[in-house]
Amino acid sequence: MCGRYALYGPHSRLQREFDFEFEEIDKVKIDLYNIAPSQWAPVIRATPAGRRSLIRARWGLLPSWVKEPGKLTQPINAKVETAAEKPMFRHAFRHSRVLVPISGFYEWQPVAGGKQPFFIRPVNHESHFALGGLLERWDGPDGVVLTFAVLTTEANELIRPIHDRMPVIIRPENYDAWLDPELVDAAAVRSLASPYPADLMEKYPVGRAVGNPRAQGPELIEPTG
């Protein structure tokens, strides 16, 4: 499961790590500490020229074939094990994969009296994760809408005490293959999405204010306890 995440830091650092061009630099914000479903966020896709491009899309997948969006649940996650076979995801899984840059993500652990949120981030705090995502284009009456979902996989040993699923994290050496629209073999795609090594991640508890999707600010990622 991946239901909230953060992306912050200077554009220059993000551009240096992912080597992309900006399509919508005036619209893309990366000072975001509580990205929630239905919100707009940056994603990175391949261009026809073989470059990478940073765009923004809405979190919650809306496939191109949908006629009445209001009657359809727009999923924020898809299981990497089955996405290639599901009608909702199979086109994007084969032809329109993206990288979702994040500084870290939140997960909740049931505890007495409610749920305790944790923030999970790279051990190197200056680095980002790149989640494996699926991008769809929907042509509506008001124009084109780009939407995305985040793929999930089995949790590694760091995440497993909190949740049995975690977002797919793509390693830098696999960015080009992940974005390659010519790579359509499902098994080959899944081989790029193995659980991320636990020793490259860290987790710590944070305050419950992150549960409010309107909450923003660096205080949300401050450790508690």
N, C-alpha and C positions, 0 to 999 in steps of 0.2 A: 504494500500500500504506500502511496505517496500522495498526501493531501495538502501539504503546505511546504513551501521552501523559501529560501532567501537568495537574493543576488545583489551584491554591493561591491563597491570599489570603483576605481577610475576606469573609464572606457579604454584607456591606453593599455592597462594590464590585461583586460579581457581580450583586446585585439591582438596583443602580443602572444597570448596563450593559444588562441584559436585561429589567428591569421585569416581574418575575414574582411570583406568589404561591407560598408554600410549601405543598405537600400533605403532605410528610413531613419537616419541618424537623429533627425529632429523629433521623432516620435518615440524613440527607444530610451526608456529609463532603466538604469541598473542600480539605483539606490533604493532597493526594495527589500524589506525585512520580513514580509508576511504575504507572499504571493499565494492566493487562494483560487479555487475553482471559479470559473467564469470571468476571471480577470485576464487582462492582456499582459503578455510577458515576451521577452526576447527568445528567439530560437534561431538556430543556424542551419541553413540548407545549402545544397549544392546548386550552383548556377549552370546554365547550359554550356558555359565556357570552361567548366571544370574548376571554378573557384568556389570559395565559401562566402556566403552572404548572411549578414545579420538582419533579421526582419522581426516583426512582432506578430503574435498570433494569440487567439483567445484560448484559454485552457478549458477543454471540454470538446471532444471530437464530434464534428458534424460532417458526415460523409456527403459527397457531392450528389448522390442519388436520392437524398431525403427530400420529400415534397413538402412536408408539414413539420418543421423543426419543433414547434411547440408541443407536439405529441410524442416526441422521442427523447428519452434520457440520453444526454450527451456525456459519455464516460470520460473520466479524467485519467483512468488507468487501463492498461490492457496487459494480460499475462503473456510474457514472451513465449511461453511454451505452446500457446494455442492461437496466438494472434494471426498466424498465417492461414488458418482455416476458418476464422470467424468472418462472416460477411461484413461486419462493422469495421474490421481492421485490415483485411487481407490485401486490399489494393495499396494502402499506405505502407504496409509492412514490406511489400515487394518493391514499391516504386517511389515512395516519398518519405523516407526516414530523415529525421533531423536530430541535431544535438540540442539539448536544452541546458544552457549553462547555468550553474547554480554555485553559490558559496557554501551552501549546506541545506539540509532538509530537517523537518520536524517529524517526530513520531511520538505517539502517546502510549504510555504503559498503564494498564489498570492498577489502581492502588486503593487502599481503604479511603473512602470518601470521594472518589472520583477518578480522574486520570492525570498522570504526571507527564507533561511534555518534556521531550529531550531534543536537543539540537545535535545533529550529526554533521561533521564537516571533515575536510582533509586534515591530516596531521600537520601538513604545511599550510598554515592559515592564509598564506598569500596566494595559494592556488585555488582553482575551481574544480568542481566535478562537471562532467558532461553526461547528462542523463540521455538514455536512448529514447527518442520520441517519434511519434507518427504525426504527419501533417496532412490535413485535408483542405481542399478548396471548395467552398460552397458559393454558388452564384445565386444571390437573392435579389429581391426587388430593389434594394437600396445599394446594390453593388456586391463586390466579392468579399467574402469573409473567410479568413484563414484561421483554422482551429487545430489544436494538437492534443494528444494524449501522451502520458508517460508510461513506458513499459516497466513491468515489475518482474522480479525473479525471486527465487528462494533466498531467504535471509542468510547472511553469513554469521559467524559466531559472535560478532559484536552486536548485531541487531537482533538476533534470535531471542534473547531474553525479553525484548520489548514487543516484537512482532515477528510473525513467520514469513513475511514478505518484505522486500526492500526494492527501491527503484533500480533499474538496470543502469549501471555506470560504465560508460565506454572509456577504455584506456586511450591515451593520446595516440599511440601507435596504430590504433584501429579507426581513427576518425575518418580517414579517406575512404576506407572500405565501407564503413557504416553509411556514409553519405552517397555512395556510388549507386545511382539508379539502375545501373546495369547488373548489379549483384541481386539476383532475384531468387536464388536457391535458398529455401527456408532454413535448411540445416546449416548452410554457410553463414547466414545472417545470425542464427541463434548462437553459433560458435563465437561470435564477437560479444556476446552478452552474458558471459559467465559471471557468477557472483564476484564482486570486487573484493580484493584482499582486506581482511579486517585490520591488519597492522598498518594500513595506510589511512585509516579513519579513526576518529575519536568521537565520543558522545559525552554529553553532560546534561543535567537537568536545568530547565529554564522555567521562568514564571508562567502562570496560566493565562496571562493576558494575551498570549499568542492565539488562544482559542477564538478570539474575536477577530473576524477577517478585516475589520476596519482599523485595527491596531497596527501601527507602524513605528519604526524607530529602532536604533541600535540597542536600546535597552532590552528588546525582546530576545536577544541572543546572549545576554549576560547570564553567567552561571548563578544558580541559587543553591542554598544549602551548603 
